[in-house]
Amino acid sequence: MEIALKIKRFDPGSEKGSYYEDFTVECAEHEMVLDALIRIREYQDDSLALRCSCRSAICGSCAMRVNGQAGLACNTKITDALNRSKTIVIEPAGNMNVIKDLVVDFKLFWDKIIGITPWILPQGPPPDREYIVDNADMLDLNQVMGCIMCGACVSDCTVLEVDKRFLGPAALAKALRFAGDPRDNAGNDRLRKLSQDGGVWDCTHCFQCVQVCPKGVAPMEQILELRRKAIDSGFTDHNGVRHSDSFAKSVKNSGWLDETRLAVESFGYLNIGAHLSMLPTALRALKARKVPPLLHHKRRGSKNIKRIFNRLEKKK
């Protein structure tokens, strides 16, 4: 069958900038998007730049955006991509600088990985023999260790899109792998650093990294686990912790969210500077008639919500 592809191109040696170029190529129904791209490069335009290697969803080299969502080109069937659009739109991975066409610079990705100290930090001299970890101690880390470092989650992270200080989903998921390893003795130091600005509390729960991960690592779930570990270790002096506590307390007591109190309690009542910094946002909300009610009331049936909270708290 003949398929149409719209590929985003970029040549650093040209003044043309980024642009889209249309191609048509013959492909079989069972083939992948990567097969189509290689066919274009081999027979239509040998200047097309892309990365690929294993073609088996193992190396992660061919991560790019297909119809606006990151994934592995070698693991995305042409028929699946066509179900979403008559023309398959191919773009380079997001949140990273484009080198040429579909090839991006992974410096941001690797800087984030290095930032979480991705190796075990044991205490004391090396053991006389190999430290053999009990299988049960590593079961919870199996999901994290499935990461192939393809960068799909980093590409589509909505927080990194607006704040490059955020460590990002790949690095934070990798951090759990070491924070949870019984051979590591730097757990508290890791959690302290990860609880600072740019760390675990900057994730906005958009689920995009879970959606695009080709290996089911579910980085956001690992970030939530790091949050639980940080709280259990006593690292609670952060806006994110206060925000989470205020959110839960509001829903538990009234059955819905008290947005006014949430904003104040997240920063802390005595943080006058932070409250003043929110005034422009408050004025825009007022102008758009989006200001929450000042008098918060309980919703009907809120006692049932409170019963659920109490039951869960008893289980803990």
C-alpha positions in Angstrom: 0.0 0.0 0.0 1.1 3.6 -0.6 1.3 5.8 2.5 2.0 9.5 2.9 4.5 10.8 5.4 5.1 14.4 6.5 8.6 14.6 7.9 10.0 17.6 9.9 13.3 18.6 8.4 16.2 20.7 9.7 19.6 21.3 8.2 22.0 23.3 10.4 23.9 24.4 7.4 20.9 26.0 5.7 19.2 29.3 6.4 15.8 27.7 5.7 15.2 26.6 9.3 12.7 23.9 10.2 10.1 22.8 7.6 7.9 19.9 6.7 8.5 17.8 3.6 6.0 15.3 2.1 6.9 11.8 0.9 4.9 8.8 -0.4 6.3 5.3 -0.1 5.1 1.8 -0.7 4.9 -0.3 2.4 3.3 -3.6 3.5 0.7 -3.6 6.3 3.0 -5.5 8.7 5.8 -3.0 8.4 6.9 -0.4 10.9 7.3 3.4 10.6 11.1 2.9 10.7 10.9 0.7 7.6 9.2 3.5 5.7 11.8 6.0 6.9 14.7 3.8 5.8 13.1 3.2 2.5 12.8 7.0 2.0 16.5 7.5 2.9 17.7 4.7 0.7 15.6 5.4 -2.4 14.3 8.9 -2.3 16.4 11.3 -0.2 19.8 10.1 1.1 20.2 13.4 3.1 17.4 12.3 5.6 19.1 12.0 9.0 17.7 9.6 11.6 19.1 7.2 14.2 18.4 3.5 14.3 20.2 0.3 15.2 18.6 -2.9 16.6 15.2 -2.5 14.9 13.9 -4.7 17.8 12.8 -2.1 20.4 15.9 -2.8 22.5 18.4 0.0 21.8 16.0 3.0 21.9 17.9 4.8 19.1 14.9 5.5 16.9 12.8 7.4 19.5 10.9 10.2 17.7 7.5 11.7 17.6 4.9 9.9 15.4 1.7 11.9 15.0 2.7 14.2 17.9 3.5 11.5 20.4 6.9 10.0 21.2 7.7 6.4 20.7 10.0 4.0 18.9 9.7 4.1 15.1 10.8 0.4 15.0 7.9 -0.5 17.3 5.2 1.6 15.8 3.2 -0.2 13.1 2.3 1.8 10.0 -1.3 0.6 10.2 -1.6 1.8 13.8 -0.2 5.2 12.9 -2.6 5.5 9.9 -5.5 4.8 12.2 -4.8 8.1 13.9 -4.2 10.1 10.7 -4.3 9.7 6.9 -0.8 11.2 6.8 1.8 10.0 9.3 3.6 13.1 10.7 7.2 12.3 11.8 9.0 14.8 14.0 12.2 14.7 16.1 12.0 14.0 19.9 10.9 17.0 21.9 12.6 19.0 24.7 16.1 18.4 23.2 18.0 20.4 20.5 17.7 19.2 17.0 21.0 18.4 15.3 19.6 17.4 11.9 16.2 16.3 10.8 15.1 13.5 13.2 18.4 13.4 15.2 18.5 15.3 18.5 21.3 16.1 20.9 20.9 13.9 24.0 23.1 16.2 26.2 20.1 17.3 28.3 19.0 13.7 28.8 22.4 12.5 29.9 23.0 15.6 32.1 19.9 14.7 34.0 20.9 11.1 34.4 24.4 12.1 35.7 22.6 14.5 38.1 21.1 11.7 40.1 24.4 9.9 40.6 23.5 6.7 38.7 25.7 4.2 40.5 25.8 2.4 43.9 27.5 4.3 46.7 28.5 1.6 49.3 29.8 2.3 52.7 33.2 1.3 53.9 35.8 -0.8 52.2 34.9 -3.3 49.4 33.6 -6.6 50.6 35.9 -9.7 50.5 33.5 -11.4 48.1 30.7 -10.4 45.8 27.7 -8.9 47.4 24.9 -11.2 46.3 21.5 -9.5 46.6 18.5 -11.5 47.7 16.1 -11.9 44.8 13.2 -10.7 46.9 15.0 -7.4 47.5 15.2 -6.6 43.8 11.7 -7.6 42.7 10.3 -4.1 43.2 13.1 -2.7 41.0 12.4 -4.9 38.0 10.1 -2.4 36.4 12.5 0.4 36.7 15.4 -1.6 35.3 13.4 -2.2 32.1 14.3 1.3 30.9 16.3 1.3 27.6 17.2 5.0 27.9 15.4 5.9 24.7 14.3 9.4 25.9 10.7 9.1 24.9 9.5 10.2 28.3 11.9 13.2 28.3 10.7 14.1 24.8 7.1 14.5 25.9 7.5 15.7 29.5 5.3 18.7 29.9 7.3 20.0 32.9 10.6 20.0 31.0 8.9 21.9 28.2 8.6 24.9 30.5 11.3 24.3 33.1 14.7 22.7 32.1 15.7 22.6 35.8 13.4 19.6 36.3 15.4 16.3 36.5 12.8 14.7 34.3 11.0 11.3 34.3 13.9 9.1 33.0 16.4 10.4 35.6 14.0 10.2 38.5 12.9 6.6 37.6 16.6 5.7 37.4 17.1 7.3 40.9 14.6 4.9 42.4 16.6 2.0 41.1 19.6 3.1 43.3 17.6 4.5 46.2 15.9 1.1 46.5 19.0 -1.0 46.1 20.0 -2.7 49.4 23.7 -2.4 48.5 23.4 1.4 48.5 24.2 3.4 51.6 23.4 6.9 50.3 19.6 6.6 50.5 18.9 9.6 52.7 21.4 11.8 50.8 19.7 10.8 47.6 16.2 11.5 48.9 17.3 14.8 50.4 18.6 16.0 47.0 15.6 14.6 45.1 13.2 16.5 47.4 14.7 19.9 46.4 13.4 22.1 43.7 13.6 20.4 40.3 13.2 17.0 41.9 10.3 14.7 42.6 7.8 17.4 43.7 7.9 19.2 40.3 6.1 16.4 38.5 2.6 17.5 37.6 1.0 14.0 37.1 0.2 14.6 33.5 0.8 10.8 32.8 2.5 11.6 29.4 5.6 9.7 30.4 3.5 6.7 31.3 1.7 6.9 28.0 4.7 7.1 25.7 7.2 4.7 27.5 7.7 1.7 25.1 8.8 -0.6 28.0 6.2 0.0 30.6 8.6 1.6 33.1 5.8 4.1 34.1 8.2 6.8 35.3 5.5 8.8 37.0 4.7 5.8 39.2 8.4 5.6 40.2 8.4 9.3 41.0 5.4 8.8 43.3 7.3 6.0 45.0 10.3 8.3 45.5 7.9 10.8 47.1 6.7 8.2 49.6 10.2 7.2 50.5 11.2 10.9 51.0 8.3 11.6 53.3 8.9 8.4 55.3 12.6 9.5 55.7 11.4 12.9 57.1 12.0 15.2 54.1 8.7 17.1 54.4 9.8 20.7 54.4 8.8 21.4 50.8 5.9 23.1 49.0 5.1 19.8 47.3 4.6 18.0 50.6 2.4 20.8 52.0 0.5 20.9 48.8 -0.2 17.1 48.9 -1.2 17.2 52.6 -3.5 20.2 52.1 -5.1 18.6 49.0 -5.8 15.4 51.0 -7.1 17.2 54.1 -9.5 19.4 52.1 -11.0 16.4 50.2 -11.2 14.4 53.3 -13.0 17.0 55.4 -15.3 18.6 52.8 -15.5 16.1 49.9 -13.9 18.5 47.4 -10.9 20.8 47.0 -10.6 24.1 48.7 -8.4 25.9 46.1 -8.0 29.1 48.1 -6.6 27.3 51.2 -4.6 24.9 49.0 -2.6 27.8 47.5 -1.9 29.4 50.9 -1.0 26.2 52.7 1.3 25.0 49.9 3.6 27.9 50.5 3.0 28.1 54.2 1.0 30.8 56.0 4.0 32.8 57.0 5.6 33.0 53.5 4.3 36.5 52.7 6.6 36.9 49.7 5.2 33.8 48.0 1.7 34.9 48.6 2.3 38.3 47.1 3.9 36.7 44.1 0.6 34.9 43.4 -1.3 38.2 43.2 -0.9 38.6 39.4 -2.3 35.1 38.9 -5.2 35.9 41.3 -6.0 39.0 39.4 -6.1 37.2 36.1 -8.3 34.5 37.6 -10.6 37.3 38.9 -10.8 38.9 35.5 -11.7 35.5 33.9 -14.2 34.8 36.7 -12.3 31.7 37.7 -11.8 32.7 41.4 -12.9 29.8 43.8 -15.5 30.6 46.4 -14.1 32.3 49.5 -16.5 30.4 51.8 -15.8 26.7 51.3 -18.6 24.3 52.3 -19.0 20.6 52.6 -20.4 18.6 49.8 -23.4 16.3 50.3 -22.1 12.8 51.1 -18.7 14.1 52.2 -18.9 11.8 55.3 -18.6 8.8 52.9 -15.4 10.3 51.5 -14.1 10.8 55.0 -14.9 7.2 55.9 -12.7 6.1 52.9 -9.8 8.2 54.1 -10.1 6.9 57.7 -10.1 3.3 56.4 -7.0 3.8 54.3 -5.2 5.6 57.2 -6.0 2.6 59.5 -4.4 0.2 57.0 -1.2 2.2 57.0 
